[in-house]
Amino acid sequence: MGPQGTRSRRSLGEQVTSSTVGVAVGDPDASRREEIVWGKTQSGTVFRVPTTHDVLTSLFHPWHPKSHLDLVNLALLGLQLVLFGILPNHVAKPFFFFYFVFWRAAYNAGLGWVLTKQSKKRWIVREVQRRAWLDEEKRPRLRSWIKNQLQGRMGKDYSFDELPLEYNTWLLFRQPVDIILLNDFLSYCMFAFACFRVPSGLSLAVHVMRWVGGIALIAFNLWVKTEAHHVVKDYGWYWGDVFFQRGALVFDGVFEMAPHPMYSVGYAGYYGLSLIVGSYPVLFASLAAHAAQFAFLVFFENPHIERMYGQRKPIAQRTPLITPTPTTRTMFSGPLRPLSSRLYVESSSTPTATEGETTETETELETELDDSTLSGSNPASVHETRSRSHALTQHDLMNFFFRKDVIILRNVDLLRASDVKLVLLLGYVIIMSFFFPILHSSRTLLAFHFLHALSWRFIHSFALGLVLKAQSDSKFLVRHFITRYHYPGEEAGRDAVREAFNNWKSLYNLSLCMTYASFVGLAWQTYSIPAEWTVGDQLLRHTLGAILIGLHMWTAAECYDVLGVFGWFFGDFFVEDYPSTLEYTGIYRFLNNPERTMSGAAFFGLALISGSKLVFALAVISHLSHWWFLSKVENPHMQKLYGSSLRQDAGLTKVIKKVAKKNALLLESRAGRHAPEIKRVAKGVKGTLDKVYEETAEAVMDLLPRPTLSEVVQDTKVLLQHSREKLVLSRVTSDLSAHDTSQYHIFIKSTDMRFHLGEPITVEWQAPMTHSKRDWIGIYRKGANKLPTVTKTSSLGMWVPVHHDEWDGDIPLGLERPDSPTRETGSGEVTFKGDRLPWVTGEYELRYHHDGKYNVMSTGQLEIYVEEAPALTFDCVRGTLMRLVVLALDSDPSLVPFSSLPSETVVEDGRDPDDFRFWSERQAKRIAKAIQQVFDVEYSPEVIVADANLSALANRILVSKEILP
């Protein structure tokens, strides 16, 4: 499966939804058979998708019919060429720069905004329908003109009258898109040509390399775009799936070479042209345009693909890894839920007879304590719970080994000793490197910085590498802890593995941070701010260095997104029960090991910026050291763990081999009798290069070593909450004379106006027939607004529109709609639920607002309360939690515990009836808020997600109430 967000929409219509017309069995011309591709609109209309032509054919082919918009496009393109020829150079540069900025903004901002609205609300189609552009009765002349424009561009299989509105709207949308894309491209080229110059002070060889490299990048750009269009066709090129469906996603061809190839490597031509013209303004304009294209990808493309093709996966899904049987036992076959699966008796000194037996049987045990045991004891000190043998799940395994571990500086907690040591060490390095200018002039201390950075690189790559290799071969780290430290009970092996892994994670993160910090310190010591940025190669070095650093950071983030915290810390070296399956997703879809190819990008970027040979030498050593780690430690372990399932060629490699093979066959067919000689020479050159690389690697390896604070916090929280409510700039209507506020009413559907925390609130409203369709109702804390007629505070997301169709998220569309009986109604009903509800108890006020603004037309009062637990016993706490959890999870049957559903509900095999799941972390935050208000115990959402079980949470609350005052 490909990475989410990759734009590679090749229709399966050519593979699945196609049908063959008029082909006889054994027909030798079967390859020429006609294929029919079917499309489907959102309303369910199925239609035959006619053949379309690409923009170059339809626009520049002299015999192809031209629409009026095509003529406008050609006129604009011709105007650019004329202006480039007549404008003086000093005028052409700024003119074409701003002209390019205009078209680039029209592309990335304009099309992005329009397509986003179409993706969410079918805005373009609705506008065409509302304005009756294609309505033969209301606007026959306009419809006839549009019909003629579209029919002229299409083939014989196109029928304007038979195709649905969505498809014709898409064809109409393509016309302005062609204008924007082509003018954007040509204005960039005109700006680049206007900035053309021949850099001085460069040798002839450098000029030749500059031109050859630039032409190669442009040719590569053209190849990527051509191959991408071959894969996605016009349907994907013009965002056809925003209008109608034509099949599923298929990732192949050039889309296996790089992520988002049309937006990433597909912009190589920009940098090639920058090389040729030799202009820094063109280079920075190219970088800005490329960044804008990535913004288009992030803010429109990826969210649309997620809406269109994404599938929600519940959080805290407990999928069994090992099914428990009476004869099966692994290191982690026992329960991994310390609070929900073990009996906790604080005052008892007698060991439980059944402890340990639950790991080998599936018998549910009930422990009963007589009255004499309970007498004289705090009821909260004895917790009655069920102990049962659960199947080992990935969720519990992850939460057993990972608890907000520090990743570089993320999740730092200064009350954890290991985190404090990390911060102190980094602080010493930063102070020593950046705040002692004298170090810059001292060659001795400069050598010290080099040796300091080199030492940390050797520790990170070789010392820790050898430890990890020993762990892979003989469980070295686990053996170290289990032979030197005492771990009581039958869970000694599990506890030893966890402690070994926890210490490894701290060591690895510490060495990683120190390796980078010491390298940056060395680079800073050798760096001096240029006096003249435009002299020499200063600006180019800094630009390329910053790009390499950004590439390194992006690669690391992409790797972490795929590997997760488990893979980041090499968890498969320690945890054998984790599923050993390979999924090549994200950046690993294109590269087998992106760290091997891009791990040194930041180091070489810093070397370029500093301009120091010493930093460059350390960058080379760092890259080779990491290469050794991957080759000698990680790869052998992967081979041992995954064996033949390891992929030989990544997507990029396959594409390169495919192109190379194709060109080799072409060259061989043209070489004729000289083909064997060419093969022999090529093989000899390859062997020589391989030998040089091996000898260099061996030489380098010989040089490397071998083997009442809480009250202040609460007051601050309240103050911040109040300040958030004040962050609103009220928009009001100055003249409300046409609206009689006495005709606006809201009625809360409740007998006592009281709602339990998380319970949906249904409100009926009445308004005049002329009320604005953009009216909305919000919930506010009582007393937060001083004026009864105008709202001055933010609703913090707790609002609902009276008419949902009039809003795009929290923005009113501001469009006039055709009158209809359903929209003319003077009354209706809205419901607050989920994130629209207040999740804090108290008294609240409902406010009906006018026309998307903050004029108040009517108000209502209500109270949010929460039921307290009758007593601090397990059953009472669990019962209270059950209602809170169900409400926090929006009563979704796929998320709530089975124990909260009717008794006839079938329980999934292997799932604890008290288990629950989440769609998002926001639901976990609701549960945490509710627990804090009911039991006065504060938990982070991560704790709620880790437990995800009623019994576990009940026991955790009871233990917290005993320990905490």
Beta strands, then each sheet from edge to edge (+ up, - down):
strand 1: 18-21
strand 2: 34-40
strand 3: 46-49
strand 4: 320-322
strand 5: 344-345
strand 6: 382-383
strand 7: 392-393
strand 8: 745-748
strand 9: 754-756
strand 10: 761-766
strand 11: 776-781
strand 12: 799-801
strand 13: 807-808
strand 14: 811-812
strand 15: 827-832
strand 16: 842-849
strand 17: 856-865
sheet 1: 1+ 2- 3+
sheet 2: 4+ 7-
sheet 3: 5+ 6-
sheet 4: 8+ 10- 15+
sheet 5: 9+ 17+ 16- 11+ 12-
sheet 6: 13+ 14-
end
